[in-house]
């Protein structure tokens, strides 16, 4: 019984991997069941034992890797990284390098029930909502929802850059960059209080320098 379960799971993994490889070679619309079976080295009957059609396989593959992204990004952020954003960004980017081919393949498809990029955007949005709800950095000069959307969009752009350039992307510098953007979008309550207490008409050195250069 156990051997049968292992064989079934192995066939599913082979078919998922076959789909990913083929997506890097051609459009999803051009991929056939025959292509998938040939790449996975399984029979058509094996394919149909697991999936109704190639769309069913695609949905299963997107769901599978979206769950991994959820665990790596949000769940690890709350548990392993104890909400340390920089540590979690490094973890995210290391995972992005590890799954770079998966991300390259799945971000080429945008179907109603199989949109990995949309899932990633939602996962990142959820993470930053959690971060703001549990930290002092919850004040923004623009509406909070807009600020979160902007940050999540930047985070997704960086993630895709790393996935498509895993050999040259400097994950430490990119993590520092995202921390910088976060600091620009959101201010802690202490920073807000400090600015409020500043005397009217007074200027900080950082506010004066740009004016002298105009």
N, C-alpha and C positions, 0 to 999 in steps of 0.2 A: 504493500500500500504506500509506504514511504517512498520507495523507488519510483512508483508511478507519479506521485506528486512532484518529485524532483524533476522527472522527465517532462511533465507538463509545464512546470515553471521554466525549465531550460528552453523549451520550444518558444514560449512567450518572449523570453529575453532575446533569443536569436531573431525573432521576427521584429521586435522593437529595434534592435541594432541594425537589422537589414533596412528598415524604414529610414533610420537616421542616415545611414551611408548613402542611400539612394537620394534622399533629399538634398544632399550636398552635391549630387551629380545632375539632377533634373528636377523640374517642377512636379509637385504632387499630382497634378492632373495627368501627367504622362506616366506615372508609376502604375504598373499593372500587378495583379496578383501573381502572375508568372514571374515578374521581376523580383518580387518579395520572396517567393518560395525558392527561386534560384539563388538569391543572395544569402538567404538563411539556411539553405541546404535542407529544406523540409518539403514534404509533399503537399499538394493542394488540400488533401483531406485533413492533414494536420493543421493547416491554416484555418480551415472552416470549423475545425473542432474548437478553436479558441475565439475566432472573430467572425462576425457576419460578413464584413467587407473591409476594404482598406480604410474607410472612414472610421469604422469601429476600432481598428488598430491604431489609427492616428489619435483618436480621442483617449484611448487607453494609455498611449505613450505620453501624451501631453499631461494627463492627470498624474501619471507616475512621476514624471520629473518636476511637475509643479509641487507635488507633495515633498519631494526632496528639497526644493527651493524654500518651501515653507519651514521645514525643520531646520535647515541651515541658517536661514535669515531670521525669522521671528522667534522660533522656539529656542534656538541657541542664544539669541540676544537676551532673552529673559532668564535663561538658566545658566549656561556655561559662562557667558560673558558678563553676567550680572549687570546688564544695561550699560556696559562700557562701549560707547559708540565706536571709538577708534579700534578697539580690539575686535569688535564685531565686523567692522568694515574690512579689516585684514582677513578675517575668517571668510567673509563673503567673497572677497576677491581671489583668495586661494581656491575656494570651491569653484569660482567662475573659470579659473585656469584649468582646473581638473575636468570640468564639464564644458569646455569651450566648444568642442565639436557638436555637442548636444544643443547648445544655445544657438550656434550658427545654423544648425539644421532647422530647429523648431521656430525660430523667429522669422522664417521665410513664409510661414502660413498664418493666415488670419481668418479663421472660420468661426461661425457662431458658437459651436461647441468644442472648438479646438484652437484656442488662441493663447499660446504660451506667453507671448509678450504681454498681453493684457493681464494674464494671471500674475506675471512678475510685477507689473505696475501696481496691482492691487495688494500684493504681498508687501511691497516696499511702502506703500501708503499706510498699510496697517501697522508696520513696524514704527514708523515715525509718529503715528497717532499715539501708540503706546509710550514712546519715548517722551513726548510732550506731556502726556497725562501724568507721568511719574518723575518729572524733573522740574527744576526752577526755570529752565529755558522754555517758557511757554508764552512769551510776549512777542508780538510781531507788529511792524508798522503797517502791514497789510492784513486782510482777513486771514485768520489762522488756516482755514481750509485751503485757501489759495496758496499760502506759504508751504503747506504740506505737499500740495500737488506739484508745486515748483521744485521742491527738494526731491520728491520721489522721481520726477521726470529727469532731473539731473543725475540722480543715482542710477536710473535705468540706462541713461546714455553712457555713463562711465562703465557700467557692467557690460554693455554690448561692446564698447571699445576694447575692454580687456579680453572678451570672448573672441573677438575677431583679430586681436593683436596680442596673443598670450606670450609671445616670445620677447616683445619689446616693452610691454606695459609695465611701468614701475608702480606696483601696488601700494608701496609705502607713501610715495608722493601723491598718488591719487587719493589715498585715504586722508592725508593731510589737507588736500584740496577740498574734499567734501566736508571736512570738519570746519574749514574756513567758511565755506558757503553756509553751513548750518549756523555759524556764529553771526553771519551777516543777516540771515533771515530771521533768526530768533534771538531775543535778548532775555537774560535772566532777570528776575524781579529785582535783584540787587543792583544790576546795571541800570535799570529803569529808575530806581530810587535815587541813584547817584546823579543821574542826569536831571531829575526833577529838583534836586537840592542845589544844583548849580545856579549861581546868581545870574539874573537876567543881564544880558549884554556881555557876559564873560565868555571867553572862547578858550578851548583847549588848544595845545600846540598843533594837534592834528587837523583842527578846523582852520587854523590860521595859515599853515603852510600852503595848502592848495590855492588860497586866495592870492598869495604873493606871487604865485607862478602864472596867474591868468594874464 
